Structures are given as structure tokens and as C-alpha cells.
């Protein structure tokens, strides 16, 4: 359960960072990096959620 809470906190933090750098053309590389991290954390969270619902 603690892993899910930490995962959600990390996901929220990286979504915040992604939205913060979205409009800045100088930080475009960070935007794509944060977007990849968001997608990865979201996939892990969905995997944990689905496996918890199945069990």
C-alpha cells in the first residue's frame, strides 16, 4: 500500500513538472523527459491497480 501512495505522489509531482515546463521552448527536452516519466509511472500505477482488482 505504501508503494502505491509513493507512486501516486511521484506521478503527481512529475505531472506538475510537465505542466510547468510545457510552454517554455528552452526546456523542451525536459518536457519530453517528464512526459516519458509520467507515462511510465502511469503504466505502473495502472498495472498495480488492475492486479489488485483481479486478486
PQR file of N, CA, C, O and H, with PARSE charges and radii, in Angstrom:
ATOM      1  N   UNK A   1       0.818  -1.198   0.000 -0.4000 1.5000
ATOM      2  CA  UNK A   1       0.000   0.000   0.000 -0.0000 2.0000
ATOM      3  C   UNK A   1       0.863   1.264   0.000  0.5500 1.7000
ATOM      4  O   UNK A   1       0.529   2.259  -0.644 -0.5500 1.4000
ATOM      5  N   UNK A   2       1.971   1.206   0.731 -0.4000 1.5000
ATOM      6  CA  UNK A   2       2.859   2.370   0.773 -0.0000 2.0000
ATOM      7  C   UNK A   2       3.453   2.645  -0.604  0.5500 1.7000
ATOM      8  O   UNK A   2       3.660   3.800  -0.976 -0.5500 1.4000
ATOM      9  H   UNK A   2       2.242   0.398   1.254  0.4000 1.0000
ATOM     10  N   UNK A   3       3.726   1.588  -1.355 -0.4000 1.5000
ATOM     11  CA  UNK A   3       4.270   1.755  -2.702 -0.0000 2.0000
ATOM     12  C   UNK A   3       3.294   2.517  -3.592  0.5500 1.7000
ATOM     13  O   UNK A   3       3.708   3.365  -4.382 -0.5500 1.4000
ATOM     14  H   UNK A   3       3.558   0.650  -1.053  0.4000 1.0000
ATOM     15  N   UNK A   4       2.024   2.225  -3.471 -0.4000 1.5000
ATOM     16  CA  UNK A   4       1.013   2.898  -4.295 -0.0000 2.0000
ATOM     17  C   UNK A   4       0.926   4.375  -3.925  0.5500 1.7000
ATOM     18  O   UNK A   4       0.786   5.228  -4.802 -0.5500 1.4000
ATOM     19  H   UNK A   4       1.688   1.536  -2.829  0.4000 1.0000
ATOM     20  N   UNK A   5       1.009   4.680  -2.631 -0.4000 1.5000
ATOM     21  CA  UNK A   5       0.956   6.077  -2.191 -0.0000 2.0000
ATOM     22  C   UNK A   5       2.174   6.844  -2.695  0.5500 1.7000
ATOM     23  O   UNK A   5       2.045   7.971  -3.172 -0.5500 1.4000
ATOM     24  H   UNK A   5       1.123   3.988  -1.919  0.4000 1.0000
ATOM     25  N   UNK A   6       3.346   6.242  -2.590 -0.4000 1.5000
ATOM     26  CA  UNK A   6       4.564   6.883  -3.087 -0.0000 2.0000
ATOM     27  C   UNK A   6       4.500   7.034  -4.603  0.5500 1.7000
ATOM     28  O   UNK A   6       4.920   8.057  -5.143 -0.5500 1.4000
ATOM     29  H   UNK A   6       3.450   5.326  -2.202  0.4000 1.0000
ATOM     30  N   UNK A   7       3.982   6.031  -5.284 -0.4000 1.5000
ATOM     31  CA  UNK A   7       3.845   6.090  -6.740 -0.0000 2.0000
ATOM     32  C   UNK A   7       2.896   7.207  -7.162  0.5500 1.7000
ATOM     33  O   UNK A   7       3.178   7.926  -8.121 -0.5500 1.4000
ATOM     34  H   UNK A   7       3.640   5.200  -4.845  0.4000 1.0000
ATOM     35  N   UNK A   8       1.781   7.358  -6.463 -0.4000 1.5000
ATOM     36  CA  UNK A   8       0.853   8.439  -6.783 -0.0000 2.0000
ATOM     37  C   UNK A   8       1.465   9.809  -6.513  0.5500 1.7000
ATOM     38  O   UNK A   8       1.250  10.750  -7.277 -0.5500 1.4000
ATOM     39  H   UNK A   8       1.552   6.774  -5.685  0.4000 1.0000
ATOM     40  N   UNK A   9       2.226   9.921  -5.430 -0.4000 1.5000
ATOM     41  CA  UNK A   9       2.893  11.190  -5.133 -0.0000 2.0000
ATOM     42  C   UNK A   9       3.912  11.530  -6.215  0.5500 1.7000
ATOM     43  O   UNK A   9       3.995  12.678  -6.650 -0.5500 1.4000
ATOM     44  H   UNK A   9       2.401   9.156  -4.810  0.4000 1.0000
ATOM     45  N   UNK A  10       4.682  10.542  -6.649 -0.4000 1.5000
ATOM     46  CA  UNK A  10       5.667  10.775  -7.709 -0.0000 2.0000
ATOM     47  C   UNK A  10       4.973  11.134  -9.017  0.5500 1.7000
ATOM     48  O   UNK A  10       5.434  12.014  -9.744 -0.5500 1.4000
ATOM     49  H   UNK A  10       4.614   9.609  -6.296  0.4000 1.0000
ATOM     50  N   UNK A  11       3.876  10.462  -9.316 -0.4000 1.5000
ATOM     51  CA  UNK A  11       3.130  10.758 -10.538 -0.0000 2.0000
ATOM     52  C   UNK A  11       2.580  12.183 -10.505  0.5500 1.7000
ATOM     53  O   UNK A  11       2.667  12.907 -11.497 -0.5500 1.4000
ATOM     54  H   UNK A  11       3.502   9.748  -8.725  0.4000 1.0000
ATOM     55  N   UNK A  12       2.021  12.580  -9.378 -0.4000 1.5000
ATOM     56  CA  UNK A  12       1.505  13.948  -9.252 -0.0000 2.0000
ATOM     57  C   UNK A  12       2.622  14.977  -9.393  0.5500 1.7000
ATOM     58  O   UNK A  12       2.437  16.012 -10.033 -0.5500 1.4000
ATOM     59  H   UNK A  12       1.951  11.992  -8.572  0.4000 1.0000
ATOM     60  N   UNK A  13       3.774  14.699  -8.802 -0.4000 1.5000
ATOM     61  CA  UNK A  13       4.909  15.618  -8.883 -0.0000 2.0000
ATOM     62  C   UNK A  13       5.393  15.771 -10.319  0.5500 1.7000
ATOM     63  O   UNK A  13       5.645  16.888 -10.771 -0.5500 1.4000
ATOM     64  H   UNK A  13       3.925  13.858  -8.282  0.4000 1.0000
ATOM     65  N   UNK A  14       5.523  14.663 -11.037 -0.4000 1.5000
ATOM     66  CA  UNK A  14       6.010  14.750 -12.407 -0.0000 2.0000
ATOM     67  C   UNK A  14       4.961  15.327 -13.358  0.5500 1.7000
ATOM     68  O   UNK A  14       5.321  15.959 -14.351 -0.5500 1.4000
ATOM     69  H   UNK A  14       5.318  13.756 -10.670  0.4000 1.0000
ATOM     70  N   UNK A  15       3.683  15.126 -13.076 -0.4000 1.5000
ATOM     71  CA  UNK A  15       2.648  15.792 -13.873 -0.0000 2.0000
ATOM     72  C   UNK A  15       2.726  17.298 -13.655  0.5500 1.7000
ATOM     73  O   UNK A  15       2.586  18.074 -14.601 -0.5500 1.4000
ATOM     74  H   UNK A  15       3.390  14.614 -12.269  0.4000 1.0000
ATOM     75  N   UNK A  16       2.950  17.712 -12.407 -0.4000 1.5000
ATOM     76  CA  UNK A  16       3.127  19.137 -12.114 -0.0000 2.0000
ATOM     77  C   UNK A  16       4.327  19.701 -12.878  0.5500 1.7000
ATOM     78  O   UNK A  16       4.231  20.771 -13.479 -0.5500 1.4000
ATOM     79  H   UNK A  16       3.063  17.082 -11.638  0.4000 1.0000
ATOM     80  N   UNK A  17       5.451  18.990 -12.855 -0.4000 1.5000
ATOM     81  CA  UNK A  17       6.633  19.456 -13.573 -0.0000 2.0000
ATOM     82  C   UNK A  17       6.393  19.513 -15.079  0.5500 1.7000
ATOM     83  O   UNK A  17       6.854  20.435 -15.752 -0.5500 1.4000
ATOM     84  H   UNK A  17       5.528  18.121 -12.367  0.4000 1.0000
ATOM     85  N   UNK A  18       5.677  18.533 -15.599 -0.4000 1.5000
ATOM     86  CA  UNK A  18       5.376  18.508 -17.032 -0.0000 2.0000
ATOM     87  C   UNK A  18       4.532  19.711 -17.430  0.5500 1.7000
ATOM     88  O   UNK A  18       4.799  20.355 -18.445 -0.5500 1.4000
ATOM     89  H   UNK A  18       5.303  17.784 -15.052  0.4000 1.0000
ATOM     90  N   UNK A  19       3.523  20.010 -16.636 -0.4000 1.5000
ATOM     91  CA  UNK A  19       2.670  21.153 -16.949 -0.0000 2.0000
ATOM     92  C   UNK A  19       3.408  22.472 -16.767  0.5500 1.7000
ATOM     93  O   UNK A  19       3.104  23.455 -17.443 -0.5500 1.4000
ATOM     94  H   UNK A  19       3.306  19.487 -15.812  0.4000 1.0000
ATOM     95  N   UNK A  20       4.376  22.496 -15.855 -0.4000 1.5000
ATOM     96  CA  UNK A  20       5.142  23.718 -15.617 -0.0000 2.0000
ATOM     97  C   UNK A  20       6.060  24.057 -16.790  0.5500 1.7000
ATOM     98  O   UNK A  20       6.198  25.231 -17.134 -0.5500 1.4000
ATOM     99  H   UNK A  20       4.623  21.698 -15.305  0.4000 1.0000
ATOM    100  N   UNK A  21       6.685  23.065 -17.408 -0.4000 1.5000
ATOM    101  CA  UNK A  21       7.638  23.327 -18.493 -0.0000 2.0000
ATOM    102  C   UNK A  21       6.996  23.248 -19.879  0.5500 1.7000
ATOM    103  O   UNK A  21       7.683  23.402 -20.889 -0.5500 1.4000
ATOM    104  H   UNK A  21       6.572  22.112 -17.128  0.4000 1.0000
ATOM    105  N   UNK A  22       5.703  23.013 -19.932 -0.4000 1.5000
ATOM    106  CA  UNK A  22       5.026  22.815 -21.212 -0.0000 2.0000
ATOM    107  C   UNK A  22       5.165  24.007 -22.154  0.5500 1.7000
ATOM    108  O   UNK A  22       5.391  23.816 -23.349 -0.5500 1.4000
ATOM    109  H   UNK A  22       5.145  22.888 -19.111  0.4000 1.0000
ATOM    110  N   UNK A  23       5.036  25.221 -21.650 -0.4000 1.5000
ATOM    111  CA  UNK A  23       5.044  26.381 -22.530 -0.0000 2.0000
ATOM    112  C   UNK A  23       6.411  26.976 -22.793  0.5500 1.7000
ATOM    113  O   UNK A  23       6.519  27.925 -23.570 -0.5500 1.4000
ATOM    114  H   UNK A  23       4.853  25.376 -20.679  0.4000 1.0000
ATOM    115  N   UNK A  24       7.452  26.458 -22.179 -0.4000 1.5000
ATOM    116  CA  UNK A  24       8.787  27.044 -22.308 -0.0000 2.0000
ATOM    117  C   UNK A  24       9.571  26.325 -23.402  0.5500 1.7000
ATOM    118  O   UNK A  24       9.906  25.152 -23.240 -0.5500 1.4000
ATOM    119  H   UNK A  24       7.364  25.687 -21.548  0.4000 1.0000
ATOM    120  N   UNK A  25       9.872  27.005 -24.519 -0.4000 1.5000
ATOM    121  CA  UNK A  25      10.583  26.325 -25.616 -0.0000 2.0000
ATOM    122  C   UNK A  25      12.025  25.961 -25.266  0.5500 1.7000
ATOM    123  O   UNK A  25      12.590  25.045 -25.863 -0.5500 1.4000
ATOM    124  H   UNK A  25       9.599  27.958 -24.651  0.4000 1.0000
ATOM    125  N   UNK A  26      12.626  26.665 -24.309 -0.4000 1.5000
ATOM    126  CA  UNK A  26      14.009  26.353 -23.932 -0.0000 2.0000
ATOM    127  C   UNK A  26      14.106  25.051 -23.137  0.5500 1.7000
ATOM    128  O   UNK A  26      15.151  24.401 -23.123 -0.5500 1.4000
ATOM    129  H   UNK A  26      12.167  27.410 -23.824  0.4000 1.0000
ATOM    130  N   UNK A  27      13.032  24.684 -22.489 -0.4000 1.5000
ATOM    131  CA  UNK A  27      13.051  23.472 -21.658 -0.0000 2.0000
ATOM    132  C   UNK A  27      12.278  22.334 -22.311  0.5500 1.7000
ATOM    133  O   UNK A  27      11.704  21.490 -21.623 -0.5500 1.4000
ATOM    134  H   UNK A  27      12.183  25.212 -22.501  0.4000 1.0000
ATOM    135  N   UNK A  28      12.264  22.315 -23.640 -0.4000 1.5000
ATOM    136  CA  UNK A  28      11.509  21.313 -24.390 -0.0000 2.0000
ATOM    137  C   UNK A  28      12.010  19.899 -24.119  0.5500 1.7000
ATOM    138  O   UNK A  28      11.211  18.964 -24.069 -0.5500 1.4000
ATOM    139  H   UNK A  28      12.730  23.001 -24.199  0.4000 1.0000
ATOM    140  N   UNK A  29      13.335  19.725 -23.942 -0.4000 1.5000
ATOM    141  CA  UNK A  29      13.877  18.394 -23.651 -0.0000 2.0000
ATOM    142  C   UNK A  29      13.351  17.876 -22.323  0.5500 1.7000
ATOM    143  O   UNK A  29      13.040  16.692 -22.192 -0.5500 1.4000
ATOM    144  H   UNK A  29      13.984  20.485 -23.982  0.4000 1.0000
ATOM    145  N   UNK A  30      13.251  18.763 -21.336 -0.4000 1.5000
ATOM    146  CA  UNK A  30      12.707  18.350 -20.046 -0.0000 2.0000
ATOM    147  C   UNK A  30      11.242  17.957 -20.168  0.5500 1.7000
ATOM    148  O   UNK A  30      10.782  17.043 -19.484 -0.5500 1.4000
ATOM    149  H   UNK A  30      13.504  19.724 -21.442  0.4000 1.0000
ATOM    150  N   UNK A  31      10.511  18.643 -21.036 -0.4000 1.5000
ATOM    151  CA  UNK A  31       9.104  18.311 -21.225 -0.0000 2.0000
ATOM    152  C   UNK A  31       8.947  16.874 -21.698  0.5500 1.7000
ATOM    153  O   UNK A  31       8.119  16.133 -21.170 -0.5500 1.4000
ATOM    154  H   UNK A  31      10.885  19.385 -21.592  0.4000 1.0000
ATOM    155  N   UNK A  32       9.730  16.480 -22.682 -0.4000 1.5000
ATOM    156  CA  UNK A  32       9.620  15.117 -23.194 -0.0000 2.0000
ATOM    157  C   UNK A  32      10.107  14.094 -22.171  0.5500 1.7000
ATOM    158  O   UNK A  32       9.546  13.003 -22.073 -0.5500 1.4000
ATOM    159  H   UNK A  32      10.402  17.083 -23.111  0.4000 1.0000
ATOM    160  N   UNK A  33      11.138  14.434 -21.416 -0.4000 1.5000
ATOM    161  CA  UNK A  33      11.610  13.541 -20.359 -0.0000 2.0000
ATOM    162  C   UNK A  33      10.538  13.359 -19.295  0.5500 1.7000
ATOM    163  O   UNK A  33      10.255  12.234 -18.881 -0.5500 1.4000
ATOM    164  H   UNK A  33      11.594  15.320 -21.496  0.4000 1.0000
ATOM    165  N   UNK A  34       9.939  14.460 -18.851 -0.4000 1.5000
ATOM    166  CA  UNK A  34       8.875  14.375 -17.847 -0.0000 2.0000
ATOM    167  C   UNK A  34       7.663  13.634 -18.396  0.5500 1.7000
ATOM    168  O   UNK A  34       6.993  12.912 -17.658 -0.5500 1.4000
ATOM    169  H   UNK A  34      10.169  15.374 -19.188  0.4000 1.0000
ATOM    170  N   UNK A  35       7.379  13.804 -19.669 -0.4000 1.5000
ATOM    171  CA  UNK A  35       6.250  13.109 -20.275 -0.0000 2.0000
ATOM    172  C   UNK A  35       6.486  11.601 -20.303  0.5500 1.7000
ATOM    173  O   UNK A  35       5.568  10.824 -20.039 -0.5500 1.4000
ATOM    174  H   UNK A  35       7.923  14.391 -20.268  0.4000 1.0000
ATOM    175  N   UNK A  36       7.705  11.186 -20.620 -0.4000 1.5000
ATOM    176  CA  UNK A  36       8.037   9.757 -20.608 -0.0000 2.0000
ATOM    177  C   UNK A  36       7.936   9.207 -19.189  0.5500 1.7000
ATOM    178  O   UNK A  36       7.420   8.108 -18.986 -0.5500 1.4000
ATOM    179  H   UNK A  36       8.450  11.817 -20.835  0.4000 1.0000
ATOM    180  N   UNK A  37       8.421   9.957 -18.217 -0.4000 1.5000
ATOM    181  CA  UNK A  37       8.331   9.512 -16.821 -0.0000 2.0000
ATOM    182  C   UNK A  37       6.872   9.428 -16.392  0.5500 1.7000
ATOM    183  O   UNK A  37       6.491   8.483 -15.700 -0.5500 1.4000
ATOM    184  H   UNK A  37       8.841  10.849 -18.382  0.4000 1.0000
ATOM    185  N   UNK A  38       6.042  10.403 -16.792 -0.4000 1.5000
ATOM    186  CA  UNK A  38       4.608  10.356 -16.486 -0.0000 2.0000
ATOM    187  C   UNK A  38       3.958   9.109 -17.061  0.5500 1.7000
ATOM    188  O   UNK A  38       3.187   8.430 -16.383 -0.5500 1.4000
ATOM    189  H   UNK A  38       6.351  11.170 -17.354  0.4000 1.0000
ATOM    190  N   UNK A  39       4.273   8.815 -18.307 -0.4000 1.5000
ATOM    191  CA  UNK A  39       3.686   7.633 -18.940 -0.0000 2.0000
ATOM    192  C   UNK A  39       4.133   6.350 -18.251  0.5500 1.7000
ATOM    193  O   UNK A  39       3.332   5.435 -18.060 -0.5500 1.4000
ATOM    194  H   UNK A  39       4.899   9.367 -18.857  0.4000 1.0000
ATOM    195  N   UNK A  40       5.401   6.280 -17.881 -0.4000 1.5000
ATOM    196  CA  UNK A  40       5.912   5.085 -17.214 -0.0000 2.0000
ATOM    197  C   UNK A  40       5.263   4.912 -15.837  0.5500 1.7000
ATOM    198  O   UNK A  40       4.815   3.817 -15.497 -0.5500 1.4000
ATOM    199  H   UNK A  40       6.052   7.023 -18.037  0.4000 1.0000
ATOM    200  N   UNK A  41       5.212   5.985 -15.046 -0.4000 1.5000
ATOM    201  CA  UNK A  41       4.593   5.897 -13.720 -0.0000 2.0000
ATOM    202  C   UNK A  41       3.106   5.585 -13.828  0.5500 1.7000
ATOM    203  O   UNK A  41       2.569   4.828 -13.019 -0.5500 1.4000
ATOM    204  H   UNK A  41       5.576   6.874 -15.322  0.4000 1.0000
ATOM    205  N   UNK A  42       2.443   6.162 -14.820 -0.4000 1.5000
ATOM    206  CA  UNK A  42       1.030   5.869 -15.023 -0.0000 2.0000
ATOM    207  C   UNK A  42       0.792   4.418 -15.401  0.5500 1.7000
ATOM    208  O   UNK A  42      -0.173   3.804 -14.945 -0.5500 1.4000
ATOM    209  H   UNK A  42       2.880   6.776 -15.477  0.4000 1.0000
ATOM    210  N   UNK A  43       1.665   3.869 -16.229 -0.4000 1.5000
ATOM    211  CA  UNK A  43       1.533   2.459 -16.612 -0.0000 2.0000
ATOM    212  C   UNK A  43       1.756   1.543 -15.413  0.5500 1.7000
ATOM    213  O   UNK A  43       1.036   0.560 -15.241 -0.5500 1.4000
ATOM    214  H   UNK A  43       2.449   4.367 -16.599  0.4000 1.0000
ATOM    215  N   UNK A  44       2.738   1.857 -14.595 -0.4000 1.5000
ATOM    216  CA  UNK A  44       2.989   1.049 -13.395 -0.0000 2.0000
ATOM    217  C   UNK A  44       1.805   1.145 -12.443  0.5500 1.7000
ATOM    218  O   UNK A  44       1.387   0.134 -11.878 -0.5500 1.4000
ATOM    219  H   UNK A  44       3.323   2.656 -14.735  0.4000 1.0000
ATOM    220  N   UNK A  45       1.258   2.339 -12.258 -0.4000 1.5000
ATOM    221  CA  UNK A  45       0.106   2.504 -11.377 -0.0000 2.0000
ATOM    222  C   UNK A  45      -1.100   1.733 -11.902  0.5500 1.7000
ATOM    223  O   UNK A  45      -1.788   1.066 -11.130 -0.5500 1.4000
ATOM    224  H   UNK A  45       1.597   3.160 -12.717  0.4000 1.0000
ATOM    225  N   UNK A  46      -1.363   1.813 -13.195 -0.4000 1.5000
ATOM    226  CA  UNK A  46      -2.485   1.064 -13.758 -0.0000 2.0000
ATOM    227  C   UNK A  46      -2.286  -0.438 -13.632  0.5500 1.7000
ATOM    228  O   UNK A  46      -3.239  -1.173 -13.371 -0.5500 1.4000
ATOM    229  H   UNK A  46      -0.803   2.355 -13.823  0.4000 1.0000
ATOM    230  N   UNK A  47      -1.052  -0.900 -13.815 -0.4000 1.5000
ATOM    231  CA  UNK A  47      -0.762  -2.320 -13.643 -0.0000 2.0000
ATOM    232  C   UNK A  47      -1.057  -2.753 -12.208  0.5500 1.7000
ATOM    233  O   UNK A  47      -1.692  -3.785 -11.986 -0.5500 1.4000
ATOM    234  H   UNK A  47      -0.278  -0.303 -14.027  0.4000 1.0000
ATOM    235  N   UNK A  48      -0.600  -1.970 -11.239 -0.4000 1.5000
ATOM    236  CA  UNK A  48      -0.858  -2.311  -9.838 -0.0000 2.0000
ATOM    237  C   UNK A  48      -2.343  -2.262  -9.519  0.5500 1.7000
ATOM    238  O   UNK A  48      -2.842  -3.091  -8.759 -0.5500 1.4000
ATOM    239  H   UNK A  48      -0.084  -1.132 -11.418  0.4000 1.0000
ATOM    240  N   UNK A  49      -3.051  -1.300 -10.093 -0.4000 1.5000
ATOM    241  CA  UNK A  49      -4.483  -1.185  -9.850 -0.0000 2.0000
ATOM    242  C   UNK A  49      -5.245  -2.368 -10.436  0.5500 1.7000
ATOM    243  O   UNK A  49      -6.132  -2.920  -9.784 -0.5500 1.4000
ATOM    244  H   UNK A  49      -2.646  -0.627 -10.711  0.4000 1.0000
ATOM    245  N   UNK A  50      -4.909  -2.756 -11.646 -0.4000 1.5000
ATOM    246  CA  UNK A  50      -5.596  -3.878 -12.293 -0.0000 2.0000
ATOM    247  C   UNK A  50      -5.292  -5.185 -11.574  0.5500 1.7000
ATOM    248  O   UNK A  50      -6.193  -5.997 -11.364 -0.5500 1.4000
ATOM    249  H   UNK A  50      -4.189  -2.308 -12.176  0.4000 1.0000
ATOM    250  N   UNK A  51      -4.037  -5.400 -11.195 -0.4000 1.5000
ATOM    251  CA  UNK A  51      -3.710  -6.640 -10.487 -0.0000 2.0000
ATOM    252  C   UNK A  51      -4.359  -6.681  -9.110  0.5500 1.7000
ATOM    253  O   UNK A  51      -4.697  -7.761  -8.626 -0.5500 1.4000
ATOM    254  H   UNK A  51      -3.305  -4.741 -11.366  0.4000 1.0000
ATOM    255  N   UNK A  52      -4.540  -5.528  -8.468 -0.4000 1.5000
ATOM    256  CA  UNK A  52      -5.225  -5.503  -7.174 -0.0000 2.0000
ATOM    257  C   UNK A  52      -6.708  -5.817  -7.341  0.5500 1.7000
ATOM    258  O   UNK A  52      -7.300  -6.483  -6.493 -0.5500 1.4000
ATOM    259  H   UNK A  52      -4.266  -4.650  -8.862  0.4000 1.0000
ATOM    260  N   UNK A  53      -7.305  -5.345  -8.425 -0.4000 1.5000
ATOM    261  CA  UNK A  53      -8.719  -5.621  -8.653 -0.0000 2.0000
ATOM    262  C   UNK A  53      -8.958  -7.074  -9.040  0.5500 1.7000
ATOM    263  O   UNK A  53      -9.995  -7.643  -8.700 -0.5500 1.4000
ATOM    264  H   UNK A  53      -6.824  -4.804  -9.114  0.4000 1.0000
ATOM    265  N   UNK A  54      -8.016  -7.673  -9.743 -0.4000 1.5000
ATOM    266  CA  UNK A  54      -8.173  -9.067 -10.161 -0.0000 2.0000
ATOM    267  C   UNK A  54      -8.006 -10.012  -8.975  0.5500 1.7000
ATOM    268  O   UNK A  54      -8.730 -11.000  -8.852 -0.5500 1.4000
ATOM    269  H   UNK A  54      -7.174  -7.211 -10.020  0.4000 1.0000
ATOM    270  N   UNK A  55      -7.052  -9.702  -8.109 -0.4000 1.5000
ATOM    271  CA  UNK A  55      -6.828 -10.565  -6.932 -0.0000 2.0000
ATOM    272  C   UNK A  55      -7.900 -10.296  -5.956  0.5500 1.7000
ATOM    273  O   UNK A  55      -7.926 -10.901  -4.885 -0.5500 1.4000
ATOM    274  H   UNK A  55      -6.464  -8.900  -8.209  0.4000 1.0000
TER
END
